Amino acid sequence: MKAIEAGFELAWSASEVARRVMQIEAEAISAVASRLDTQFDRACQLLLACHGRVIIMGMGKSGHVARKIAATMASTGTPAFFVHPGEAAHGDLGMITSADIVLALSNSGESDELVALLPSLKRLGVALVAMTGNLKSTLALESNVHLDVAVAEEACPLNLAPTASTTVALALGDALAVALLEARGFQAEDFALSHPGGTLGRRLLVHVRDLMHHGERLPVVQDDVPLRDALLEISRKGLGMTAVVNSSGELVGVYTDGDLRRTLDRDIDLRTTAVSAVMTPNPATIEASRLAAEAVQVMESRRINGLLVQDQGRLVGALNMHDLLRARVV
């Protein structure tokens, strides 16, 4: 077995193959980038002016690339979805309206399933953007805009398996999506709206008010109560702190687990000492309308584990780092 492995190693190097594949694909992308012209601009103009959806089609490997392009466009502000050309010929064509635009991918430009749909798309009055490697193909000639994705060679040593051609198509699809994103002024907040389950979505969509403890769950005591009562309130509410307010309900301080450790060092009577004597005055606060991610920044910068929440100067809630961890904002 070792002898076989040794001979195999001499005759074949996986890393060398990998480098060759990547080099061929990188050169293919660079070549297509150098050929970009006004056709790309026209394609973007058509897609921007679309009042419906961008319908993206492709067969085989081109179909896999088309699905990814559709997903990228949909998540970056361009409503898009994939329709399988074969299924379109058997009823799914009903998904497409005259307000839509079709982006068709085919390296040869002669995929039977796509070519067969051309008469129906023409009757619907649907604009067609074709992405092919053959300028004289049926799809290229029948399209409103043609994007040239021809490659000099595939990365496959047999020059058969779609490799460089699919990589180029994918890169050009990304280029379309990003160009449209910039033209629409798409922002991180917009991206978050279509990714509510992701980390970015949670950081940009979850506000302090969504996580804070409020009402009966808010730990709060009057400033003249004994320290013992403040400790009981901390224990009941389980946030490791309590807000301290004056007789008018105005926030004047906070008492935390950390304050308790410092208090015990001073040998203070818990039953006779008012919480106002040992609280931390002018505590850190955050507005309920702020993003939860901003609460994380405040806690980290001040090296604290909890924050009191205000709304226009009025105490309305509290939250700690555990709340932010549970919400996966951190």
Secondary structure, 3 states (H helix, E strand, C coil): CHHHHHHHHHHCCHHHHHHHHHHHHHHHHHHHHHHCCHHHHHHHHHHHHCCCCEEEEECHHHHHHHHHHHHHHHHCCCCEEECCHHHHCCCHHHHCCCCCEEEEEECCCCCHHHHCCHHHHHHHCCEEEEEECCCCCHHHHHCCEEEECCCCCCCCCCCCCCCHHHHHHHHHHHHHHHHHHHHHCCCHHHHHHCCCCCHHHHHHHCEHHHHCECHHHCCEEECCCEHHHHHHHHHHHCCCEEEEECCCCCEEEEEEHHHHHHHHCCCCCCCCCEHHHCCEECCCEEECCCEHHHHHHHHHHHCCCEEEEEECCEEEEEEEHHHHHHCCCC
